[in-house]
Amino acid sequence: MRKAVTQPTLDTVIVRFGGELWIKKPWTRRTYERRLIDNMKHTLKRHEIPFREIIRKHGRLYLKTNQPIEASSKLARVFGIASVSPAQQTTPKLNDIIRTSLSLADQTLQPGNSFAIKCRRVGTQPYTSADICREVGRQILEKFGKKRNLTVNLKHPDVTLGVEIREEDAFIYASVIGGAGGMPLGTQPRLVGLLSGGLDSAVACWLTMKRGAPTVPVYFDNTPFTDEATTKRAIEVAKVLFDWATGFSRRMYIVPHGQNLAEFLEKCPHRFTCLLCKRIMYRVAEKIAEMTKAEGIVTGEAIGEQASQTIPNLRVLNQAAQKYPIHRPLLGFDKAETERIARKIGTYEPSSLKAKGCTAAPKKPATMAKLHEIMVAEEKLNIQQMVEASVQQLQTLNL
């Protein structure tokens, strides 16, 4: 039985920025870093993870905490972070680096593992990165190699032990956890997201959030042409999206939309129902954008995904939005790509909950609609009154 050893005291989380922060000019980069630090603090506070300080270095943040593993798992979901590593801090002296590395290796390397040493240095030291890799690797083999049947594999190791040296400090780590990437949330203006609760709209909202834009979810309730489960599904999806936006508003808007659909069915050609429906959604979304001081509208539309999303129909839809741009992050995605992201971000399961489809949808929808045809159909409606009524009946949920 192997003699028990004291577990190394992991006391730091190495936070690596998303790659795009590097190409920003210094003033912009500092602004983005400050926003990222604020978002990290909100995330740690929400999960009740204590920390002592966040140290800013060029290209890195170092979080000092006695719960680095727990902190790493939560910070990996903060936009703007490329990766994180729970680590142990030591001095840049060669003997201290070796001692700390051996301690971490003892806890990490299992019998039969292959391993490699990776070193990254900033500043001037009396040794090279190759010296560190060679000496740490040699001593690991000398101390544990035969007992545990360890081997060196520089290309595809089971474990990579990392050494990061920054002037007067060194950090030793044994894992790299991939982060959300993108830009820190809040570095771009707010957007309004049309959230149906399905796969596409949820992923579209997440992608704009990833680019730094807080996205306000707006759900159009088609009752009585759908059921309560559809609304519940959208709310559950919104909760997952809000979990990616700790520190920001968790407000969701629900728009009663059934009466609008009833008017379309009564007064307009049935084949235009979906286009008329989406056009009035855009108009209501513009009002909500004004209310929330947003700068645009996000939808989950992709070319050809549905009958209303052919290129001619998208042109017809665009014309309804007069004041704000329509952003379609999924425009060129296929369904498999969207599904992969949905699984990754956690919206797949709630989006897959059983819900009733909209019974107002036509069996043979228009796929190549002409704008003048839609405008003639809308002449039979009091569009302004319908929009105002929808906004007046708006429901607000704080999740």
Phi, psi and omega in degrees: 000131182289137181296134180293142178235160179286130179293137179298146184274092174292127187225007188216149166243122174278123181248118180258136183285158168297146188303327185291337179298333181293330186270357179283153176292156188309316182295316179296318181297319178296320178298316179294322179295320178296319177296318179298317179298317177300316181294323176298315181298318178298319181294314180296320179296317181299322182266008175057045177256113183286152174210156183268316182195163172240117183262127181261125172235167180297115178081002183214154164235141179239113179268124179263115183206155176267007176231060186292329180291312178297317180298320181298318182295326180279320182291337178297344180260014178263123181298140182102348179261123180279319179195163177223156177218123169294134188216166173244130180273144174210189179270166179279006177292139185303316181297322179291322178296316180295315181299314181293322179295319178296321179297316180290322178298322180299323181277339190258318187281126179258159179306132179087357180291150164258155182211165174215158176247133178237131182232137175229127184238144169230130182106188182249123179229159182279023180210165178258170176297323179295323177300316180298310183300317183293313186286318178296315179299319180298316183287329174296315179296320182294322185272323187239349190304305183289319182299326186245006179057049181275149176226158176265131176221105186282342184264314184224065182285153172291323181226132173248119177268121184258141175235119179241121185245126180231100180046262187265007182225156173224149182228131182247133182215161183231005178210149175235118182257121180296140180258183182288333183072199179075207182245150180304133180297133182102355177275352174236160181294165180290149174232160174256128182249126176281107187250108179275337187101349177280182184297312192294310185295325179295315180294322178299315179297318180297320182294323177288327173297320180299331179274008174100002184259111173303133188239121183271116181283135177234123182247133178260115184273112185272010177308132013266014182271004173212187184241175182296330180299329180294319177294316179300321179299314180298321179295318179296321177295318179299322179299319179296316179298320180296332177295341175272359187230044180301133181098351179249167182303140176251038183267132178237142178251137176241124183253119174296122189234354184299320181296324177298315179298320180299321179293321177300314183294327183281323193246347188235159175303132186299326184294344179264002189305312183296323179290317177297321178299310182292324180296320179286331173301316179299319182293319177293320179298327177295321177296319180291325176299321177295317181297320187263004181058044177271170184240007181177177183236135181250134174229163180264020183290140176228147184304121175076004182297320176226170182301326181283356187248022169291161183300316176299322181289325177296325177296318178297320179294317183303324186297337182288334180270110185262335188249336186231146177286152174260122180256130182234084182299337184262013189311317182257011182278149166262171188297323181296321178295317179296319180296321179299318179292319180301319178294320182296320188267353174096006180268351185298312184297308178296327178292338182267001178299144182297129180210152183282132176289162182288119182280354177278348182294136180285153177288327179236080182287155176291130179251345181227052185293148174260142184301319183295330177294317180293321181291325174296318178297321182288343177294340179277356184243153171264083187301315183299317179295321179296318179295314181298320179295321179297318182291321180296329182266008182304134175253142179244128176244131173255107186265000000 
